[in-house]
Amino acid sequence: MKVNPLIPIGEKIKVDKSKIANLLPSNLSNDLPQIINGEIVDYKMTDGRGIGYVIITENNLKIWIFNTELNEETRREYK
């Protein structure tokens, strides 16, 4: 079984808004740019199938995302 390491807490990452827009309330989505810059502040265990990242965006919004929602540049950097 291949285990992917987690990006460390405190790291700056980028998220592609188009990958999460349908999951966000419209008022929150409107406040976010297309490429969301954030800092990982914690991890979040989901229904036992995966671990997500809790991030604080540049405009102080707290959201959580999965590895698949990171933008390509960030995924390549932490591969």
C-alpha positions as CSV (number, residue, x, y, z in Angstrom):
1,M,0.0,0.0,0.0
2,K,1.4,3.4,-1.0
3,V,1.1,6.1,1.6
4,N,1.3,9.7,0.6
5,P,2.9,12.0,3.2
6,L,0.9,15.0,4.4
7,I,2.0,18.5,3.7
8,P,3.3,19.9,7.0
9,I,1.3,22.3,9.1
10,G,2.4,25.9,8.5
11,E,3.1,25.4,4.8
12,K,1.7,27.8,2.3
13,I,-0.4,26.2,-0.4
14,K,-2.6,27.1,-3.3
15,V,-6.1,25.8,-4.0
16,D,-8.0,25.9,-7.3
17,K,-11.3,27.5,-6.5
18,S,-13.0,25.7,-9.4
19,K,-12.5,22.4,-7.7
20,I,-14.3,23.5,-4.5
21,A,-16.8,26.2,-5.7
22,N,-19.8,23.8,-5.8
23,L,-19.0,22.8,-2.1
24,L,-19.0,26.4,-0.8
25,P,-21.9,28.6,0.1
26,S,-22.2,31.3,-2.6
27,N,-21.4,34.2,-0.2
28,L,-18.2,32.4,0.8
29,S,-17.3,31.5,-2.7
30,N,-17.7,35.1,-3.8
31,D,-15.1,36.2,-1.3
32,L,-12.4,33.9,-2.7
33,P,-10.1,34.5,-5.7
34,Q,-9.8,31.9,-8.4
35,I,-6.5,30.7,-6.9
36,I,-6.8,30.6,-3.1
37,N,-3.6,31.1,-1.2
38,G,-3.6,29.7,2.3
39,E,-1.7,28.3,5.2
40,I,-2.3,24.8,6.6
41,V,-3.3,25.1,10.2
42,D,-4.6,21.6,10.9
43,Y,-5.6,18.3,9.4
44,K,-9.2,17.0,9.3
45,M,-10.1,13.3,9.3
46,T,-13.2,12.6,7.1
47,D,-15.4,9.5,7.2
48,G,-12.3,7.3,7.7
49,R,-11.4,7.3,4.0
50,G,-9.1,10.3,3.9
51,I,-7.4,13.2,5.6
52,G,-8.0,16.8,4.5
53,Y,-6.2,20.1,5.2
54,V,-7.7,22.9,7.3
55,I,-6.4,26.2,5.8
56,I,-6.6,29.9,6.6
57,T,-6.9,31.9,3.5
58,E,-5.2,35.3,2.9
59,N,-8.5,37.0,3.8
60,N,-8.8,35.0,7.1
61,L,-11.4,32.5,6.0
62,K,-11.0,29.0,7.4
63,I,-11.8,26.2,4.9
64,W,-10.8,22.6,4.6
65,I,-9.9,20.8,1.4
66,F,-8.6,17.5,0.1
67,N,-5.3,16.9,-1.6
68,T,-7.1,16.6,-5.0
69,E,-8.3,20.2,-4.6
70,L,-4.8,21.6,-4.5
71,N,-3.7,23.5,-7.6
72,E,-1.3,21.6,-9.9
73,E,1.7,23.7,-8.9
74,T,1.2,22.9,-5.2
75,R,0.7,19.2,-5.9
76,R,3.9,19.0,-7.9
77,E,5.8,20.8,-5.2
78,Y,4.7,18.4,-2.5
79,K,4.6,15.2,-4.5
